[in-house]
Amino acid sequence: MRSLGPGLGRRIRSGARRIRSGAHRIRLPRTRRGRRRAYQVVVALTVLALAPATWLNATAGPRVRTVADVPAAPVAIVFGAGLWNGAPSPYLAHRLDAAAALYERGTVRAVLVTGDNSRHDYDEPDAMRAYLLRHGVPDHKIVSDYAGFDTWDSCSRAHRIFGVDRAVLVSQGFHIRRALALCTAAGVDAYGVGVAAKHDVTWAYGGVREILAAGKAAADALLRPDPHFLGPHEKGVTEALRQGSPSGAPRSFGAHPG
């Protein structure tokens, strides 16, 4: 191959360096008018990005309470939050502790556990049921929704499949506002218990995730799509609330994917 020569080679290398340098350089507007427009665009984009989170806080914030002062409702809805070796994660265990306390205080008369059972080896509702049983909630007062794949699905199914009109929602503080907004949009009159959580890496991740999830929540509340798995109406909650329900019945297997 013929040599390009030292002069041409230097010019090519110099041009390549300028191209690489320019690729990483952000050109700021040179005029005052241009800078003002750029600032306005940044502000507008920031407002649009934060608008869904602001909506969640404004609409749901006044309905966040504690176990001690939340208004009574027929049902507590506990949202899944992951399993560790088949048992509830610490975050999920704290939610279930709050639900058990609500039942013990008489604030709720039944508990709907909603979570993911899309695989045979992953069953949030059964793990949640077992935990509640160990903490004093009778089996016939626990109803399982095996198709609560996300918050909207859990809220929509609670109303459309299980007939829940009023409920106390139980989740961590960083998630409870989104749950309240979505359940309200789904037709459930709800208050929420925001369970305290240690400010660790999981808590930080959850907070960031909520900002990102707020946009989807706003879209779900506006469009109200069908949940991933709908299925027929289930009587589990109605039976659990019935006075004098016999021990051991019922257990709803609504839309059990497994």
C-alpha positions in Angstrom: 0.0 0.0 0.0 1.3 3.5 -0.8 2.1 5.8 2.0 -0.1 8.9 2.5 2.9 10.9 3.3 3.7 12.7 6.6 1.9 15.9 5.8 -1.4 14.3 4.6 -1.3 11.8 7.5 -0.9 14.7 10.1 -3.9 16.5 8.5 -6.1 13.4 8.6 -5.2 12.7 12.3 -5.8 16.4 13.2 -9.2 16.4 11.5 -10.2 13.2 13.3 -9.3 14.7 16.6 -11.4 17.8 15.8 -14.4 15.5 14.8 -14.1 13.5 18.1 -13.8 16.7 20.1 -16.8 18.3 18.4 -18.9 15.2 19.0 -18.6 15.7 22.8 -19.0 19.5 22.8 -22.4 21.0 23.4 -22.8 24.3 21.5 -24.5 26.8 23.6 -26.5 29.6 22.0 -24.4 32.7 21.4 -27.2 35.3 21.7 -29.2 36.3 24.7 -32.4 35.5 22.9 -31.1 32.0 22.0 -30.0 31.3 25.6 -33.5 32.5 26.8 -35.2 30.1 24.5 -32.9 27.2 25.5 -33.7 27.9 29.2 -37.5 27.9 28.5 -37.2 24.6 26.7 -35.3 23.1 29.7 -37.9 24.4 32.1 -40.8 23.1 30.0 -39.3 19.6 29.7 -38.7 19.5 33.4 -42.3 20.5 34.2 -43.6 17.9 31.8 -41.4 15.2 33.4 -42.4 16.1 36.9 -46.1 16.7 36.2 -47.3 13.1 36.7 -45.5 12.9 40.1 -47.0 16.2 41.1 -50.4 15.0 40.2 -49.9 11.8 42.3 -48.9 13.9 45.4 -51.7 16.4 44.9 -54.5 13.9 44.4 -53.4 11.1 46.8 -51.4 12.8 49.5 -54.4 13.8 51.7 -55.5 10.1 51.9 -52.2 8.7 53.3 -52.7 7.7 56.9 -51.2 5.4 59.5 -52.4 2.1 60.9 -53.7 4.0 64.0 -55.8 6.6 62.2 -56.8 5.2 58.8 -60.6 5.1 58.4 -62.2 1.7 58.5 -63.0 -0.2 55.3 -64.2 -3.7 54.5 -60.9 -4.8 52.9 -57.2 -4.2 53.1 -55.4 -4.6 49.7 -51.7 -5.6 50.1 -49.5 -5.2 47.0 -46.7 -7.7 46.3 -43.1 -6.6 46.8 -40.9 -9.5 45.9 -39.9 -12.8 47.5 -36.6 -13.9 49.0 -36.1 -17.7 48.7 -39.9 -18.1 48.5 -40.7 -15.9 51.5 -41.8 -12.3 51.6 -39.0 -9.8 51.2 -38.5 -7.5 54.2 -40.4 -4.7 52.4 -43.3 -7.1 51.7 -43.2 -8.4 55.3 -43.6 -4.9 56.7 -46.7 -4.4 54.5 -48.2 -7.7 55.7 -47.4 -6.7 59.3 -49.4 -3.6 58.8 -52.3 -5.5 57.2 -52.3 -8.0 60.2 -52.5 -5.0 62.6 -55.4 -3.5 60.7 -57.3 -6.8 60.9 -56.5 -7.2 64.6 -57.7 -3.6 65.3 -61.0 -4.3 63.4 -60.2 -1.6 60.9 -60.7 -4.2 58.1 -62.6 -7.5 58.0 -60.7 -9.2 55.2 -57.4 -8.9 53.4 -56.9 -9.2 49.6 -53.3 -10.1 48.8 -52.4 -9.3 45.2 -49.2 -10.2 43.5 -47.3 -12.1 40.7 -47.7 -15.8 40.1 -46.8 -15.8 36.4 -44.3 -18.6 36.9 -44.7 -21.9 38.8 -41.7 -21.2 40.9 -42.7 -17.7 41.9 -45.9 -17.2 43.9 -46.3 -14.0 45.8 -49.9 -14.4 46.9 -49.4 -17.8 48.5 -46.3 -16.6 50.4 -48.3 -13.6 51.6 -51.1 -15.8 52.7 -48.7 -18.0 54.7 -47.2 -15.0 56.4 -50.6 -13.6 57.4 -51.7 -17.0 58.8 -48.6 -17.0 61.0 -49.5 -13.6 62.2 -53.0 -14.3 63.3 -55.2 -13.6 60.2 -57.7 -16.5 59.7 -57.4 -18.3 56.4 -61.1 -17.6 55.5 -60.4 -13.9 55.8 -57.6 -13.9 53.2 -58.3 -13.7 49.5 -55.7 -14.2 46.8 -55.3 -12.5 43.5 -52.7 -14.3 41.5 -52.6 -11.9 38.5 -51.6 -8.6 40.2 -48.8 -8.1 37.8 -48.5 -4.4 38.4 -50.3 -1.7 40.5 -52.9 -0.9 37.8 -53.7 -4.6 37.3 -54.1 -5.1 41.1 -56.4 -2.1 41.5 -58.4 -2.8 38.4 -58.9 -6.4 39.2 -59.8 -5.6 42.9 -62.8 -3.7 41.6 -63.7 -5.5 38.4 -63.0 -9.1 39.5 -63.4 -9.1 43.3 -66.0 -6.4 43.6 -64.0 -4.1 46.0 -65.5 -0.7 46.2 -63.8 0.6 49.4 -60.5 -0.5 50.8 -57.4 0.4 52.8 -54.3 0.1 50.6 -51.0 -1.0 52.2 -47.6 -0.3 50.8 -44.4 1.6 51.4 -44.6 5.4 51.6 -42.8 5.8 48.3 -45.5 3.7 46.5 -48.7 4.4 48.3 -49.6 7.6 46.5 -49.4 5.9 43.1 -51.5 3.0 44.4 -54.1 5.4 45.8 -54.4 7.3 42.5 -54.7 4.2 40.4 -57.2 2.5 42.7 -59.3 5.7 42.7 -59.2 5.7 38.9 -60.2 2.0 38.9 -63.3 2.7 41.0 -62.1 1.9 44.5 -62.7 4.5 47.2 -59.5 4.1 49.2 -57.3 5.4 51.9 -53.7 4.2 52.2 -51.3 3.2 54.9 -47.8 4.3 54.1 -45.5 1.7 55.8 -42.2 3.1 57.1 -39.1 1.7 55.5 -35.4 1.8 56.2 -33.7 4.4 53.9 -31.4 1.9 52.2 -30.5 1.2 48.6 -33.9 -0.4 48.0 -35.7 2.6 49.4 -33.7 4.9 47.1 -34.3 2.7 44.1 -38.0 2.7 44.9 -38.2 6.5 45.1 -36.5 6.9 41.8 -38.6 4.2 40.2 -41.8 6.0 41.4 -40.8 9.2 39.5 -40.3 7.2 36.3 -43.5 5.1 36.9 -45.7 8.2 37.5 -46.0 8.8 33.7 -47.4 5.3 33.2 -49.7 5.7 36.1 -51.1 8.9 34.6 -51.7 7.1 31.3 -53.4 4.2 33.1 -55.6 6.5 35.1 -56.6 8.4 31.9 -57.0 5.4 29.5 -58.1 2.7 32.0 -56.9 -0.3 30.0 -57.9 -3.8 30.8 -55.6 -5.6 33.1 -53.3 -8.2 31.5 -55.5 -11.0 32.8 -59.2 -10.3 33.4 -61.3 -13.4 33.8 -64.7 -14.0 35.5 -66.0 -12.3 38.6 -64.8 -13.9 41.9 -66.8 -14.1 45.1 -63.9 -14.5 47.4 -64.1 -11.1 49.0 -67.9 -11.2 49.4 -67.6 -14.6 51.1 -64.7 -13.4 53.3 -66.8 -10.5 54.5 -69.9 -12.6 55.2 -70.7 -12.9 58.8 -70.1 -16.4 60.3 -67.9 -17.6 57.4 -66.8 -21.2 58.3 -63.1 -21.7 59.0 -61.1 -22.6 56.0 -63.5 -21.1 53.4 -63.3 -19.5 51.0 -60.0 -19.3 49.2 -60.3 -17.5 45.9 -58.1 -18.8 43.1 -59.1 -16.0 40.8 -57.2 -16.2 37.5 -54.4 -18.4 38.9 -52.0 -18.6 36.0 -50.4 -21.7 37.4 
